């Protein structure tokens, strides 16, 4: 997933560009809902099946977070 997220523009306007590979990043359910809208564009940037699988896994996590009030999704960096 890190390889795919690296393809996003640094400091971009999308929520997924907020994910810091070296620090921890937290999304609440509203941010997860917004980030879900970025999945189709991210899928178009996938170079192979493993990247596509990682983005599909990310989409599932974002959907679960977005549909659960009070939840959050943590991205744990290095």
ChimeraX commands (.cxc) that place a marker at each C-alpha (Angstrom):
marker #1 position 0.00,0.00,0.00 radius 0.5
marker #1 position 2.86,2.38,0.75 radius 0.5
marker #1 position 4.06,2.06,-2.85 radius 0.5
marker #1 position 0.66,3.12,-4.16 radius 0.5
marker #1 position 0.27,5.97,-1.69 radius 0.5
marker #1 position 3.69,7.28,-2.74 radius 0.5
marker #1 position 2.15,7.98,-6.16 radius 0.5
marker #1 position -0.11,10.61,-4.65 radius 0.5
marker #1 position 0.92,14.23,-4.85 radius 0.5
marker #1 position 2.63,15.33,-1.64 radius 0.5
marker #1 position 0.52,17.90,0.19 radius 0.5
marker #1 position -2.27,17.18,-2.27 radius 0.5
marker #1 position -5.87,18.09,-1.64 radius 0.5
marker #1 position -6.99,14.49,-1.05 radius 0.5
marker #1 position -7.26,12.87,2.34 radius 0.5
marker #1 position -5.04,9.95,1.37 radius 0.5
marker #1 position -2.17,12.36,0.72 radius 0.5
marker #1 position -2.26,13.06,4.48 radius 0.5
marker #1 position -0.95,9.57,5.25 radius 0.5
marker #1 position 2.59,9.93,6.58 radius 0.5
marker #1 position 4.75,6.83,5.93 radius 0.5
marker #1 position 7.03,7.77,8.84 radius 0.5
marker #1 position 4.45,8.89,11.39 radius 0.5
marker #1 position 1.03,7.79,12.49 radius 0.5
marker #1 position -2.06,9.14,10.74 radius 0.5
marker #1 position -5.64,8.82,11.99 radius 0.5
marker #1 position -8.86,9.16,9.98 radius 0.5
marker #1 position -12.25,9.48,11.65 radius 0.5
marker #1 position -15.38,8.24,9.93 radius 0.5
marker #1 position -15.96,11.51,8.05 radius 0.5
marker #1 position -12.40,11.58,6.70 radius 0.5
marker #1 position -12.67,7.91,5.75 radius 0.5
marker #1 position -15.84,8.68,3.78 radius 0.5
marker #1 position -14.06,11.45,1.86 radius 0.5
marker #1 position -11.02,9.22,1.24 radius 0.5
marker #1 position -13.28,6.55,-0.27 radius 0.5
marker #1 position -13.93,8.93,-3.14 radius 0.5
marker #1 position -10.21,8.85,-3.96 radius 0.5
marker #1 position -10.08,5.08,-4.42 radius 0.5
marker #1 position -11.04,5.01,-8.14 radius 0.5
marker #1 position -8.21,7.41,-9.00 radius 0.5
marker #1 position -5.78,5.43,-6.90 radius 0.5
marker #1 position -6.82,2.20,-8.62 radius 0.5
marker #1 position -6.00,3.76,-12.00 radius 0.5
marker #1 position -2.44,4.37,-10.76 radius 0.5
marker #1 position -1.84,0.75,-9.75 radius 0.5
marker #1 position 0.97,-0.89,-11.70 radius 0.5
marker #1 position 0.21,-4.52,-10.89 radius 0.5
marker #1 position -2.14,-6.94,-9.17 radius 0.5
marker #1 position -0.49,-6.60,-5.76 radius 0.5
marker #1 position -0.98,-2.82,-5.77 radius 0.5
marker #1 position -4.61,-3.28,-6.86 radius 0.5
marker #1 position -5.15,-5.76,-4.03 radius 0.5
marker #1 position -3.66,-3.32,-1.51 radius 0.5
marker #1 position -5.95,-0.52,-2.68 radius 0.5
marker #1 position -8.97,-2.83,-2.53 radius 0.5
marker #1 position -7.99,-3.75,1.05 radius 0.5
marker #1 position -7.68,-0.05,1.86 radius 0.5
marker #1 position -11.13,0.58,0.38 radius 0.5
marker #1 position -12.61,-2.15,2.61 radius 0.5
marker #1 position -11.00,-0.60,5.71 radius 0.5
marker #1 position -12.22,2.88,4.76 radius 0.5
marker #1 position -15.76,1.57,4.16 radius 0.5
marker #1 position -15.80,-0.16,7.54 radius 0.5
marker #1 position -14.61,3.00,9.28 radius 0.5
marker #1 position -16.99,5.28,7.37 radius 0.5
marker #1 position -19.99,3.11,8.23 radius 0.5
marker #1 position -19.22,2.89,11.95 radius 0.5
marker #1 position -20.02,6.07,13.90 radius 0.5
marker #1 position -17.28,7.06,16.34 radius 0.5
marker #1 position -14.67,4.84,14.71 radius 0.5
marker #1 position -11.24,5.71,13.44 radius 0.5
marker #1 position -8.67,4.15,11.13 radius 0.5
marker #1 position -5.01,4.38,12.07 radius 0.5
marker #1 position -2.13,4.24,9.61 radius 0.5
marker #1 position 0.96,3.31,11.61 radius 0.5
marker #1 position 4.20,4.63,10.11 radius 0.5
marker #1 position 7.75,3.39,10.51 radius 0.5
marker link #1:1,2 radius 0.2
marker link #1:2,3 radius 0.2
marker link #1:3,4 radius 0.2
marker link #1:4,5 radius 0.2
marker link #1:5,6 radius 0.2
marker link #1:6,7 radius 0.2
marker link #1:7,8 radius 0.2
marker link #1:8,9 radius 0.2
marker link #1:9,10 radius 0.2
marker link #1:10,11 radius 0.2
marker link #1:11,12 radius 0.2
marker link #1:12,13 radius 0.2
marker link #1:13,14 radius 0.2
marker link #1:14,15 radius 0.2
marker link #1:15,16 radius 0.2
marker link #1:16,17 radius 0.2
marker link #1:17,18 radius 0.2
marker link #1:18,19 radius 0.2
marker link #1:19,20 radius 0.2
marker link #1:20,21 radius 0.2
marker link #1:21,22 radius 0.2
marker link #1:22,23 radius 0.2
marker link #1:23,24 radius 0.2
marker link #1:24,25 radius 0.2
marker link #1:25,26 radius 0.2
marker link #1:26,27 radius 0.2
marker link #1:27,28 radius 0.2
marker link #1:28,29 radius 0.2
marker link #1:29,30 radius 0.2
marker link #1:30,31 radius 0.2
marker link #1:31,32 radius 0.2
marker link #1:32,33 radius 0.2
marker link #1:33,34 radius 0.2
marker link #1:34,35 radius 0.2
marker link #1:35,36 radius 0.2
marker link #1:36,37 radius 0.2
marker link #1:37,38 radius 0.2
marker link #1:38,39 radius 0.2
marker link #1:39,40 radius 0.2
marker link #1:40,41 radius 0.2
marker link #1:41,42 radius 0.2
marker link #1:42,43 radius 0.2
marker link #1:43,44 radius 0.2
marker link #1:44,45 radius 0.2
marker link #1:45,46 radius 0.2
marker link #1:46,47 radius 0.2
marker link #1:47,48 radius 0.2
marker link #1:48,49 radius 0.2
marker link #1:49,50 radius 0.2
marker link #1:50,51 radius 0.2
marker link #1:51,52 radius 0.2
marker link #1:52,53 radius 0.2
marker link #1:53,54 radius 0.2
marker link #1:54,55 radius 0.2
marker link #1:55,56 radius 0.2
marker link #1:56,57 radius 0.2
marker link #1:57,58 radius 0.2
marker link #1:58,59 radius 0.2
marker link #1:59,60 radius 0.2
marker link #1:60,61 radius 0.2
marker link #1:61,62 radius 0.2
marker link #1:62,63 radius 0.2
marker link #1:63,64 radius 0.2
marker link #1:64,65 radius 0.2
marker link #1:65,66 radius 0.2
marker link #1:66,67 radius 0.2
marker link #1:67,68 radius 0.2
marker link #1:68,69 radius 0.2
marker link #1:69,70 radius 0.2
marker link #1:70,71 radius 0.2
marker link #1:71,72 radius 0.2
marker link #1:72,73 radius 0.2
marker link #1:73,74 radius 0.2
marker link #1:74,75 radius 0.2
marker link #1:75,76 radius 0.2
marker link #1:76,77 radius 0.2
marker link #1:77,78 radius 0.2
view
